[in-house]
Amino acid sequence: MSTQPIKVTRAQAGWFYRVDKEERVGDYNTAVHDITDMILISRRRREHLTPEQIQQQEDLRRRINAGEMSEQMFKDAKV
């Protein structure tokens, strides 16, 4: 992954008076940053899966993208 085109800037809050955005995470005050122009490519290895398991994953992904999933379907899915 090339870091050349990535731009990191402080996130801003407010409409008229812009200030650097900060949030509290647990006991820590944190600075919030925006990251732009980053391309992340993620690949999955599936050569160890059986054709049935690959089909189950594709069906599950298709249902999630179509908004057809329920809680029970996630519990029943063996992925």
PDB file of N, CA, C and O in Angstrom:
ATOM      1  N   MET A   1       0.851  -1.173   0.000  1.00  0.00           N
ATOM      2  CA  MET A   1       0.000   0.000   0.000  1.00  0.00           C
ATOM      3  C   MET A   1       0.892   1.230   0.000  1.00  0.00           C
ATOM      4  O   MET A   1       1.741   1.402   0.874  1.00  0.00           O
ATOM      5  N   SER A   2       0.689   2.060  -0.971  1.00  0.00           N
ATOM      6  CA  SER A   2       1.457   3.292  -1.061  1.00  0.00           C
ATOM      7  C   SER A   2       0.858   4.350  -0.145  1.00  0.00           C
ATOM      8  O   SER A   2      -0.358   4.544  -0.126  1.00  0.00           O
ATOM      9  N   THR A   3       1.699   5.025   0.604  1.00  0.00           N
ATOM     10  CA  THR A   3       1.212   6.082   1.495  1.00  0.00           C
ATOM     11  C   THR A   3       1.337   7.462   0.856  1.00  0.00           C
ATOM     12  O   THR A   3       1.005   8.466   1.487  1.00  0.00           O
ATOM     13  N   GLN A   4       1.806   7.521  -0.372  1.00  0.00           N
ATOM     14  CA  GLN A   4       2.031   8.795  -1.049  1.00  0.00           C
ATOM     15  C   GLN A   4       0.753   9.643  -1.169  1.00  0.00           C
ATOM     16  O   GLN A   4       0.782  10.812  -0.784  1.00  0.00           O
ATOM     17  N   PRO A   5      -0.375   9.105  -1.688  1.00  0.00           N
ATOM     18  CA  PRO A   5      -1.529   9.975  -1.913  1.00  0.00           C
ATOM     19  C   PRO A   5      -2.391  10.206  -0.677  1.00  0.00           C
ATOM     20  O   PRO A   5      -3.335  10.994  -0.739  1.00  0.00           O
ATOM     21  N   ILE A   6      -2.102   9.554   0.431  1.00  0.00           N
ATOM     22  CA  ILE A   6      -2.954   9.672   1.617  1.00  0.00           C
ATOM     23  C   ILE A   6      -2.796  11.049   2.248  1.00  0.00           C
ATOM     24  O   ILE A   6      -1.689  11.558   2.422  1.00  0.00           O
ATOM     25  N   LYS A   7      -3.959  11.640   2.589  1.00  0.00           N
ATOM     26  CA  LYS A   7      -3.961  12.945   3.257  1.00  0.00           C
ATOM     27  C   LYS A   7      -4.626  12.786   4.619  1.00  0.00           C
ATOM     28  O   LYS A   7      -5.754  12.302   4.715  1.00  0.00           O
ATOM     29  N   VAL A   8      -3.919  13.196   5.670  1.00  0.00           N
ATOM     30  CA  VAL A   8      -4.450  13.137   7.027  1.00  0.00           C
ATOM     31  C   VAL A   8      -4.576  14.562   7.530  1.00  0.00           C
ATOM     32  O   VAL A   8      -3.599  15.309   7.562  1.00  0.00           O
ATOM     33  N   THR A   9      -5.799  14.937   7.928  1.00  0.00           N
ATOM     34  CA  THR A   9      -6.057  16.279   8.445  1.00  0.00           C
ATOM     35  C   THR A   9      -6.864  16.171   9.727  1.00  0.00           C
ATOM     36  O   THR A   9      -7.554  15.177   9.954  1.00  0.00           O
ATOM     37  N   ARG A  10      -6.778  17.177  10.550  1.00  0.00           N
ATOM     38  CA  ARG A  10      -7.579  17.209  11.777  1.00  0.00           C
ATOM     39  C   ARG A  10      -9.036  17.420  11.407  1.00  0.00           C
ATOM     40  O   ARG A  10      -9.354  18.266  10.571  1.00  0.00           O
ATOM     41  N   ALA A  11      -9.919  16.656  12.025  1.00  0.00           N
ATOM     42  CA  ALA A  11     -11.355  16.830  11.816  1.00  0.00           C
ATOM     43  C   ALA A  11     -11.800  18.109  12.506  1.00  0.00           C
ATOM     44  O   ALA A  11     -11.292  18.461  13.570  1.00  0.00           O
ATOM     45  N   GLN A  12     -12.742  18.791  11.898  1.00  0.00           N
ATOM     46  CA  GLN A  12     -13.221  20.063  12.424  1.00  0.00           C
ATOM     47  C   GLN A  12     -14.658  19.923  12.913  1.00  0.00           C
ATOM     48  O   GLN A  12     -15.442  19.167  12.339  1.00  0.00           O
ATOM     49  N   ALA A  13     -15.001  20.644  13.960  1.00  0.00           N
ATOM     50  CA  ALA A  13     -16.359  20.667  14.500  1.00  0.00           C
ATOM     51  C   ALA A  13     -16.854  22.105  14.515  1.00  0.00           C
ATOM     52  O   ALA A  13     -16.057  23.041  14.578  1.00  0.00           O
ATOM     53  N   GLY A  14     -18.149  22.277  14.458  1.00  0.00           N
ATOM     54  CA  GLY A  14     -18.745  23.604  14.504  1.00  0.00           C
ATOM     55  C   GLY A  14     -19.108  24.126  13.128  1.00  0.00           C
ATOM     56  O   GLY A  14     -18.528  23.715  12.123  1.00  0.00           O
ATOM     57  N   TRP A  15     -20.082  25.043  13.089  1.00  0.00           N
ATOM     58  CA  TRP A  15     -20.544  25.593  11.814  1.00  0.00           C
ATOM     59  C   TRP A  15     -19.897  26.933  11.520  1.00  0.00           C
ATOM     60  O   TRP A  15     -19.382  27.150  10.424  1.00  0.00           O
ATOM     61  N   PHE A  16     -19.920  27.825  12.486  1.00  0.00           N
ATOM     62  CA  PHE A  16     -19.389  29.169  12.257  1.00  0.00           C
ATOM     63  C   PHE A  16     -17.974  29.299  12.804  1.00  0.00           C
ATOM     64  O   PHE A  16     -17.095  29.854  12.144  1.00  0.00           O
ATOM     65  N   TYR A  17     -17.761  28.796  13.990  1.00  0.00           N
ATOM     66  CA  TYR A  17     -16.447  28.854  14.617  1.00  0.00           C
ATOM     67  C   TYR A  17     -15.860  27.452  14.607  1.00  0.00           C
ATOM     68  O   TYR A  17     -16.152  26.648  15.492  1.00  0.00           O
ATOM     69  N   ARG A  18     -15.042  27.160  13.621  1.00  0.00           N
ATOM     70  CA  ARG A  18     -14.469  25.822  13.448  1.00  0.00           C
ATOM     71  C   ARG A  18     -13.352  25.596  14.471  1.00  0.00           C
ATOM     72  O   ARG A  18     -12.458  26.425  14.638  1.00  0.00           O
ATOM     73  N   VAL A  19     -13.434  24.451  15.145  1.00  0.00           N
ATOM     74  CA  VAL A  19     -12.402  24.064  16.106  1.00  0.00           C
ATOM     75  C   VAL A  19     -12.013  22.614  15.825  1.00  0.00           C
ATOM     76  O   VAL A  19     -12.802  21.852  15.267  1.00  0.00           O
ATOM     77  N   ASP A  20     -10.809  22.242  16.209  1.00  0.00           N
ATOM     78  CA  ASP A  20     -10.372  20.864  16.038  1.00  0.00           C
ATOM     79  C   ASP A  20     -11.241  19.944  16.890  1.00  0.00           C
ATOM     80  O   ASP A  20     -11.502  20.222  18.061  1.00  0.00           O
ATOM     81  N   LYS A  21     -11.680  18.858  16.288  1.00  0.00           N
ATOM     82  CA  LYS A  21     -12.581  17.943  16.964  1.00  0.00           C
ATOM     83  C   LYS A  21     -11.811  17.034  17.911  1.00  0.00           C
ATOM     84  O   LYS A  21     -10.754  16.506  17.564  1.00  0.00           O
ATOM     85  N   GLU A  22     -12.352  16.860  19.108  1.00  0.00           N
ATOM     86  CA  GLU A  22     -11.779  15.973  20.106  1.00  0.00           C
ATOM     87  C   GLU A  22     -12.878  15.117  20.688  1.00  0.00           C
ATOM     88  O   GLU A  22     -14.017  15.565  20.817  1.00  0.00           O
ATOM     89  N   GLU A  23     -12.545  13.886  21.043  1.00  0.00           N
ATOM     90  CA  GLU A  23     -13.506  12.980  21.668  1.00  0.00           C
ATOM     91  C   GLU A  23     -12.851  12.305  22.859  1.00  0.00           C
ATOM     92  O   GLU A  23     -11.627  12.223  22.956  1.00  0.00           O
ATOM     93  N   ARG A  24     -13.677  11.832  23.744  1.00  0.00           N
ATOM     94  CA  ARG A  24     -13.171  11.121  24.909  1.00  0.00           C
ATOM     95  C   ARG A  24     -13.384   9.627  24.686  1.00  0.00           C
ATOM     96  O   ARG A  24     -14.500   9.185  24.412  1.00  0.00           O
ATOM     97  N   VAL A  25     -12.312   8.856  24.805  1.00  0.00           N
ATOM     98  CA  VAL A  25     -12.358   7.400  24.667  1.00  0.00           C
ATOM     99  C   VAL A  25     -11.849   6.818  25.976  1.00  0.00           C
ATOM    100  O   VAL A  25     -10.657   6.865  26.279  1.00  0.00           O
ATOM    101  N   GLY A  26     -12.786   6.267  26.743  1.00  0.00           N
ATOM    102  CA  GLY A  26     -12.407   5.752  28.058  1.00  0.00           C
ATOM    103  C   GLY A  26     -11.910   6.885  28.929  1.00  0.00           C
ATOM    104  O   GLY A  26     -12.628   7.861  29.148  1.00  0.00           O
ATOM    105  N   ASP A  27     -10.701   6.769  29.424  1.00  0.00           N
ATOM    106  CA  ASP A  27     -10.110   7.803  30.274  1.00  0.00           C
ATOM    107  C   ASP A  27      -9.270   8.804  29.490  1.00  0.00           C
ATOM    108  O   ASP A  27      -8.645   9.682  30.085  1.00  0.00           O
ATOM    109  N   TYR A  28      -9.246   8.686  28.175  1.00  0.00           N
ATOM    110  CA  TYR A  28      -8.328   9.486  27.357  1.00  0.00           C
ATOM    111  C   TYR A  28      -9.062  10.493  26.482  1.00  0.00           C
ATOM    112  O   TYR A  28     -10.115  10.191  25.920  1.00  0.00           O
ATOM    113  N   ASN A  29      -8.501  11.686  26.372  1.00  0.00           N
ATOM    114  CA  ASN A  29      -8.962  12.668  25.401  1.00  0.00           C
ATOM    115  C   ASN A  29      -8.209  12.409  24.105  1.00  0.00           C
ATOM    116  O   ASN A  29      -6.985  12.279  24.114  1.00  0.00           O
ATOM    117  N   THR A  30      -8.925  12.333  23.001  1.00  0.00           N
ATOM    118  CA  THR A  30      -8.301  11.991  21.725  1.00  0.00           C
ATOM    119  C   THR A  30      -8.561  13.063  20.680  1.00  0.00           C
ATOM    120  O   THR A  30      -9.590  13.738  20.716  1.00  0.00           O
ATOM    121  N   ALA A  31      -7.639  13.215  19.761  1.00  0.00           N
ATOM    122  CA  ALA A  31      -7.805  14.100  18.617  1.00  0.00           C
ATOM    123  C   ALA A  31      -8.374  13.272  17.466  1.00  0.00           C
ATOM    124  O   ALA A  31      -7.950  12.138  17.244  1.00  0.00           O
ATOM    125  N   VAL A  32      -9.332  13.838  16.738  1.00  0.00           N
ATOM    126  CA  VAL A  32      -9.979  13.136  15.635  1.00  0.00           C
ATOM    127  C   VAL A  32      -9.376  13.626  14.329  1.00  0.00           C
ATOM    128  O   VAL A  32      -9.220  14.829  14.119  1.00  0.00           O
ATOM    129  N   HIS A  33      -9.038  12.682  13.450  1.00  0.00           N
ATOM    130  CA  HIS A  33      -8.444  13.027  12.156  1.00  0.00           C
ATOM    131  C   HIS A  33      -9.297  12.481  11.018  1.00  0.00           C
ATOM    132  O   HIS A  33      -9.974  11.466  11.177  1.00  0.00           O
ATOM    133  N   ASP A  34      -9.264  13.149   9.877  1.00  0.00           N
ATOM    134  CA  ASP A  34      -9.889  12.666   8.648  1.00  0.00           C
ATOM    135  C   ASP A  34      -8.798  12.107   7.755  1.00  0.00           C
ATOM    136  O   ASP A  34      -7.725  12.696   7.630  1.00  0.00           O
ATOM    137  N   ILE A  35      -9.074  10.963   7.130  1.00  0.00           N
ATOM    138  CA  ILE A  35      -8.132  10.353   6.195  1.00  0.00           C
ATOM    139  C   ILE A  35      -8.805  10.310   4.832  1.00  0.00           C
ATOM    140  O   ILE A  35      -9.900   9.763   4.701  1.00  0.00           O
ATOM    141  N   THR A  36      -8.165  10.881   3.816  1.00  0.00           N
ATOM    142  CA  THR A  36      -8.725  10.894   2.468  1.00  0.00           C
ATOM    143  C   THR A  36      -7.716  10.333   1.471  1.00  0.00           C
ATOM    144  O   THR A  36      -6.520  10.254   1.751  1.00  0.00           O
ATOM    145  N   ASP A  37      -8.215   9.952   0.321  1.00  0.00           N
ATOM    146  CA  ASP A  37      -7.409   9.441  -0.791  1.00  0.00           C
ATOM    147  C   ASP A  37      -6.653   8.169  -0.439  1.00  0.00           C
ATOM    148  O   ASP A  37      -5.566   7.927  -0.964  1.00  0.00           O
ATOM    149  N   MET A  38      -7.222   7.356   0.447  1.00  0.00           N
ATOM    150  CA  MET A  38      -6.586   6.094   0.789  1.00  0.00           C
ATOM    151  C   MET A  38      -7.345   4.957   0.108  1.00  0.00           C
ATOM    152  O   MET A  38      -8.575   4.913   0.152  1.00  0.00           O
ATOM    153  N   ILE A  39      -6.628   4.063  -0.503  1.00  0.00           N
ATOM    154  CA  ILE A  39      -7.222   2.892  -1.136  1.00  0.00           C
ATOM    155  C   ILE A  39      -6.715   1.669  -0.393  1.00  0.00           C
ATOM    156  O   ILE A  39      -5.510   1.438  -0.295  1.00  0.00           O
ATOM    157  N   LEU A  40      -7.651   0.890   0.128  1.00  0.00           N
ATOM    158  CA  LEU A  40      -7.303  -0.313   0.865  1.00  0.00           C
ATOM    159  C   LEU A  40      -7.915  -1.500   0.137  1.00  0.00           C
ATOM    160  O   LEU A  40      -9.127  -1.554  -0.069  1.00  0.00           O
ATOM    161  N   ILE A  41      -7.087  -2.434  -0.245  1.00  0.00           N
ATOM    162  CA  ILE A  41      -7.547  -3.622  -0.950  1.00  0.00           C
ATOM    163  C   ILE A  41      -7.451  -4.800  -0.003  1.00  0.00           C
ATOM    164  O   ILE A  41      -6.386  -5.090   0.542  1.00  0.00           O
ATOM    165  N   SER A  42      -8.566  -5.475   0.190  1.00  0.00           N
ATOM    166  CA  SER A  42      -8.623  -6.618   1.087  1.00  0.00           C
ATOM    167  C   SER A  42      -8.964  -7.852   0.270  1.00  0.00           C
ATOM    168  O   SER A  42      -9.911  -7.847  -0.516  1.00  0.00           O
ATOM    169  N   ARG A  43      -8.199  -8.890   0.458  1.00  0.00           N
ATOM    170  CA  ARG A  43      -8.444 -10.133  -0.256  1.00  0.00           C
ATOM    171  C   ARG A  43      -8.667 -11.250   0.753  1.00  0.00           C
ATOM    172  O   ARG A  43      -8.069 -11.273   1.829  1.00  0.00           O
ATOM    173  N   ARG A  44      -9.545 -12.176   0.377  1.00  0.00           N
ATOM    174  CA  ARG A  44      -9.835 -13.315   1.235  1.00  0.00           C
ATOM    175  C   ARG A  44      -9.361 -14.586   0.555  1.00  0.00           C
ATOM    176  O   ARG A  44      -9.514 -14.758  -0.654  1.00  0.00           O
ATOM    177  N   ARG A  45      -8.800 -15.448   1.329  1.00  0.00           N
ATOM    178  CA  ARG A  45      -8.371 -16.760   0.805  1.00  0.00           C
ATOM    179  C   ARG A  45      -9.524 -17.728   0.997  1.00  0.00           C
ATOM    180  O   ARG A  45     -10.064 -17.857   2.095  1.00  0.00           O
ATOM    181  N   ARG A  46      -9.901 -18.414  -0.093  1.00  0.00           N
ATOM    182  CA  ARG A  46     -11.005 -19.355  -0.010  1.00  0.00           C
ATOM    183  C   ARG A  46     -10.638 -20.729  -0.545  1.00  0.00           C
ATOM    184  O   ARG A  46     -11.507 -21.590  -0.676  1.00  0.00           O
ATOM    185  N   GLU A  47      -9.379 -20.948  -0.852  1.00  0.00           N
ATOM    186  CA  GLU A  47      -9.016 -22.240  -1.447  1.00  0.00           C
ATOM    187  C   GLU A  47      -9.209 -23.409  -0.495  1.00  0.00           C
ATOM    188  O   GLU A  47      -9.297 -24.553  -0.940  1.00  0.00           O
ATOM    189  N   HIS A  48      -9.276 -23.147   0.808  1.00  0.00           N
ATOM    190  CA  HIS A  48      -9.458 -24.220   1.781  1.00  0.00           C
ATOM    191  C   HIS A  48     -10.931 -24.553   2.015  1.00  0.00           C
ATOM    192  O   HIS A  48     -11.241 -25.517   2.714  1.00  0.00           O
ATOM    193  N   LEU A  49     -11.841 -23.765   1.438  1.00  0.00           N
ATOM    194  CA  LEU A  49     -13.267 -24.005   1.629  1.00  0.00           C
ATOM    195  C   LEU A  49     -13.815 -24.961   0.581  1.00  0.00           C
ATOM    196  O   LEU A  49     -13.320 -25.035  -0.543  1.00  0.00           O
ATOM    197  N   THR A  50     -14.846 -25.688   0.980  1.00  0.00           N
ATOM    198  CA  THR A  50     -15.522 -26.567   0.028  1.00  0.00           C
ATOM    199  C   THR A  50     -16.441 -25.717  -0.846  1.00  0.00           C
ATOM    200  O   THR A  50     -16.788 -24.602  -0.457  1.00  0.00           O
ATOM    201  N   PRO A  51     -16.843 -26.213  -2.014  1.00  0.00           N
ATOM    202  CA  PRO A  51     -17.775 -25.452  -2.855  1.00  0.00           C
ATOM    203  C   PRO A  51     -19.083 -25.111  -2.124  1.00  0.00           C
ATOM    204  O   PRO A  51     -19.669 -24.058  -2.377  1.00  0.00           O
ATOM    205  N   GLU A  52     -19.542 -25.978  -1.231  1.00  0.00           N
ATOM    206  CA  GLU A  52     -20.762 -25.696  -0.466  1.00  0.00           C
ATOM    207  C   GLU A  52     -20.554 -24.515   0.478  1.00  0.00           C
ATOM    208  O   GLU A  52     -21.431 -23.662   0.613  1.00  0.00           O
ATOM    209  N   GLN A  53     -19.393 -24.467   1.130  1.00  0.00           N
ATOM    210  CA  GLN A  53     -19.106 -23.358   2.041  1.00  0.00           C
ATOM    211  C   GLN A  53     -18.988 -22.038   1.283  1.00  0.00           C
ATOM    212  O   GLN A  53     -19.446 -21.000   1.759  1.00  0.00           O
ATOM    213  N   ILE A  54     -18.379 -22.081   0.115  1.00  0.00           N
ATOM    214  CA  ILE A  54     -18.270 -20.870  -0.707  1.00  0.00           C
ATOM    215  C   ILE A  54     -19.663 -20.392  -1.105  1.00  0.00           C
ATOM    216  O   ILE A  54     -19.941 -19.194  -1.060  1.00  0.00           O
ATOM    217  N   GLN A  55     -20.535 -21.313  -1.491  1.00  0.00           N
ATOM    218  CA  GLN A  55     -21.905 -20.955  -1.866  1.00  0.00           C
ATOM    219  C   GLN A  55     -22.667 -20.374  -0.685  1.00  0.00           C
ATOM    220  O   GLN A  55     -23.429 -19.422  -0.852  1.00  0.00           O
ATOM    221  N   GLN A  56     -22.471 -20.940   0.520  1.00  0.00           N
ATOM    222  CA  GLN A  56     -23.122 -20.407   1.717  1.00  0.00           C
ATOM    223  C   GLN A  56     -22.681 -18.971   1.985  1.00  0.00           C
ATOM    224  O   GLN A  56     -23.506 -18.115   2.305  1.00  0.00           O
ATOM    225  N   GLN A  57     -21.385 -18.709   1.856  1.00  0.00           N
ATOM    226  CA  GLN A  57     -20.877 -17.351   2.076  1.00  0.00           C
ATOM    227  C   GLN A  57     -21.447 -16.380   1.053  1.00  0.00           C
ATOM    228  O   GLN A  57     -21.826 -15.263   1.404  1.00  0.00           O
ATOM    229  N   GLU A  58     -21.511 -16.794  -0.207  1.00  0.00           N
ATOM    230  CA  GLU A  58     -22.050 -15.917  -1.246  1.00  0.00           C
ATOM    231  C   GLU A  58     -23.534 -15.641  -1.011  1.00  0.00           C
ATOM    232  O   GLU A  58     -23.989 -14.512  -1.195  1.00  0.00           O
ATOM    233  N   ASP A  59     -24.298 -16.669  -0.603  1.00  0.00           N
ATOM    234  CA  ASP A  59     -25.715 -16.478  -0.300  1.00  0.00           C
ATOM    235  C   ASP A  59     -25.897 -15.526   0.872  1.00  0.00           C
ATOM    236  O   ASP A  59     -26.756 -14.646   0.835  1.00  0.00           O
ATOM    237  N   LEU A  60     -25.082 -15.704   1.917  1.00  0.00           N
ATOM    238  CA  LEU A  60     -25.162 -14.836   3.086  1.00  0.00           C
ATOM    239  C   LEU A  60     -24.848 -13.393   2.707  1.00  0.00           C
ATOM    240  O   LEU A  60     -25.567 -12.478   3.108  1.00  0.00           O
ATOM    241  N   ARG A  61     -23.776 -13.180   1.933  1.00  0.00           N
ATOM    242  CA  ARG A  61     -23.408 -11.825   1.507  1.00  0.00           C
ATOM    243  C   ARG A  61     -24.511 -11.207   0.653  1.00  0.00           C
ATOM    244  O   ARG A  61     -24.818 -10.024   0.801  1.00  0.00           O
ATOM    245  N   ARG A  62     -25.109 -11.996  -0.239  1.00  0.00           N
ATOM    246  CA  ARG A  62     -26.178 -11.502  -1.103  1.00  0.00           C
ATOM    247  C   ARG A  62     -27.392 -11.077  -0.268  1.00  0.00           C
ATOM    248  O   ARG A  62     -28.002 -10.041  -0.535  1.00  0.00           O
ATOM    249  N   ARG A  63     -27.740 -11.887   0.750  1.00  0.00           N
ATOM    250  CA  ARG A  63     -28.879 -11.538   1.611  1.00  0.00           C
ATOM    251  C   ARG A  63     -28.610 -10.281   2.427  1.00  0.00           C
ATOM    252  O   ARG A  63     -29.493  -9.439   2.586  1.00  0.00           O
ATOM    253  N   ILE A  64     -27.394 -10.155   2.941  1.00  0.00           N
ATOM    254  CA  ILE A  64     -27.036  -8.958   3.717  1.00  0.00           C
ATOM    255  C   ILE A  64     -27.145  -7.720   2.833  1.00  0.00           C
ATOM    256  O   ILE A  64     -27.726  -6.718   3.249  1.00  0.00           O
ATOM    257  N   ASN A  65     -26.599  -7.773   1.630  1.00  0.00           N
ATOM    258  CA  ASN A  65     -26.644  -6.630   0.725  1.00  0.00           C
ATOM    259  C   ASN A  65     -28.064  -6.280   0.302  1.00  0.00           C
ATOM    260  O   ASN A  65     -28.360  -5.114   0.041  1.00  0.00           O
ATOM    261  N   ALA A  66     -28.948  -7.277   0.231  1.00  0.00           N
ATOM    262  CA  ALA A  66     -30.338  -7.041  -0.148  1.00  0.00           C
ATOM    263  C   ALA A  66     -31.200  -6.642   1.047  1.00  0.00           C
ATOM    264  O   ALA A  66     -32.366  -6.285   0.875  1.00  0.00           O
ATOM    265  N   GLY A  67     -30.641  -6.700   2.253  1.00  0.00           N
ATOM    266  CA  GLY A  67     -31.382  -6.335   3.451  1.00  0.00           C
ATOM    267  C   GLY A  67     -32.359  -7.406   3.895  1.00  0.00           C
ATOM    268  O   GLY A  67     -33.352  -7.095   4.553  1.00  0.00           O
ATOM    269  N   GLU A  68     -32.103  -8.652   3.553  1.00  0.00           N
ATOM    270  CA  GLU A  68     -33.024  -9.740   3.863  1.00  0.00           C
ATOM    271  C   GLU A  68     -32.646 -10.513   5.115  1.00  0.00           C
ATOM    272  O   GLU A  68     -33.279 -11.525   5.416  1.00  0.00           O
ATOM    273  N   MET A  69     -31.656 -10.082   5.840  1.00  0.00           N
ATOM    274  CA  MET A  69     -31.159 -10.865   6.971  1.00  0.00           C
ATOM    275  C   MET A  69     -31.959 -10.591   8.240  1.00  0.00           C
ATOM    276  O   MET A  69     -32.410  -9.472   8.483  1.00  0.00           O
ATOM    277  N   SER A  70     -32.120 -11.635   9.037  1.00  0.00           N
ATOM    278  CA  SER A  70     -32.709 -11.522  10.365  1.00  0.00           C
ATOM    279  C   SER A  70     -31.694 -12.068  11.366  1.00  0.00           C
ATOM    280  O   SER A  70     -30.689 -12.666  10.980  1.00  0.00           O
ATOM    281  N   GLU A  71     -31.962 -11.859  12.635  1.00  0.00           N
ATOM    282  CA  GLU A  71     -31.063 -12.362  13.682  1.00  0.00           C
ATOM    283  C   GLU A  71     -30.913 -13.879  13.583  1.00  0.00           C
ATOM    284  O   GLU A  71     -29.809 -14.405  13.725  1.00  0.00           O
ATOM    285  N   GLN A  72     -32.020 -14.583  13.341  1.00  0.00           N
ATOM    286  CA  GLN A  72     -31.985 -16.034  13.292  1.00  0.00           C
ATOM    287  C   GLN A  72     -31.118 -16.520  12.132  1.00  0.00           C
ATOM    288  O   GLN A  72     -30.416 -17.521  12.271  1.00  0.00           O
ATOM    289  N   MET A  73     -31.153 -15.832  10.997  1.00  0.00           N
ATOM    290  CA  MET A  73     -30.344 -16.235   9.851  1.00  0.00           C
ATOM    291  C   MET A  73     -28.856 -16.146  10.185  1.00  0.00           C
ATOM    292  O   MET A  73     -28.071 -16.988   9.750  1.00  0.00           O
ATOM    293  N   PHE A  74     -28.462 -15.116  10.965  1.00  0.00           N
ATOM    294  CA  PHE A  74     -27.054 -15.012  11.363  1.00  0.00           C
ATOM    295  C   PHE A  74     -26.672 -16.167  12.278  1.00  0.00           C
ATOM    296  O   PHE A  74     -25.569 -16.703  12.177  1.00  0.00           O
ATOM    297  N   LYS A  75     -27.576 -16.552  13.168  1.00  0.00           N
ATOM    298  CA  LYS A  75     -27.283 -17.654  14.077  1.00  0.00           C
ATOM    299  C   LYS A  75     -27.202 -18.980  13.333  1.00  0.00           C
ATOM    300  O   LYS A  75     -26.396 -19.844  13.676  1.00  0.00           O
ATOM    301  N   ASP A  76     -28.053 -19.139  12.299  1.00  0.00           N
ATOM    302  CA  ASP A  76     -28.070 -20.380  11.535  1.00  0.00           C
ATOM    303  C   ASP A  76     -26.919 -20.493  10.550  1.00  0.00           C
ATOM    304  O   ASP A  76     -26.547 -21.598  10.157  1.00  0.00           O
ATOM    305  N   ALA A  77     -26.349 -19.356  10.143  1.00  0.00           N
ATOM    306  CA  ALA A  77     -25.273 -19.366   9.153  1.00  0.00           C
ATOM    307  C   ALA A  77     -24.025 -19.996   9.756  1.00  0.00           C
ATOM    308  O   ALA A  77     -23.586 -19.616  10.841  1.00  0.00           O
ATOM    309  N   LYS A  78     -23.465 -20.958   9.044  1.00  0.00           N
ATOM    310  CA  LYS A  78     -22.264 -21.636   9.514  1.00  0.00           C
ATOM    311  C   LYS A  78     -21.111 -21.186   8.645  1.00  0.00           C
ATOM    312  O   LYS A  78     -20.630 -21.927   7.788  1.00  0.00           O
ATOM    313  N   VAL A  79     -20.673 -19.951   8.879  1.00  0.00           N
ATOM    314  CA  VAL A  79     -19.609 -19.371   8.063  1.00  0.00           C
ATOM    315  C   VAL A  79     -18.398 -19.123   8.911  1.00  0.00           C
ATOM    316  O   VAL A  79     -17.384 -18.635   8.412  1.00  0.00           O
TER     317      VAL A  79
END
